[in-house]
Amino acid sequence: MRLCMDKHNYFTISAFIYLIIGIVFVLMIFNDGSAIINGYLFPVWLNWVVVIISAYLSYQSFQFKK
C-alpha cells in the first residue's frame, strides 16, 4: 500500500489544523487564559494576532484546495 498525500488532502488537513489552532486561541482569549512559554507570559493582544493569522491561513488553504 502506497501512502501518498496529494495536494487536495494536504490543503484540507492543513486548513483544519489552522482552524483548530484558531479556535483554541479564541477559547483562551474568552476564558482569560494566557500562554506561558519558558517563563514568558504572552499578552492577550498577541493571541488575537495568532487568531487572525491562523484564520487567514485556514481560509487560504481551503481556497488552494479547489
Buried (B, 14 or more C-beta within 10 A) or exposed (E): EEEEEEEEEEBBEBBEBBBEBBBBBBEBBEEEEEBEEEEEEBEEEEBEEBBEBBBEBBEBBBEBBE
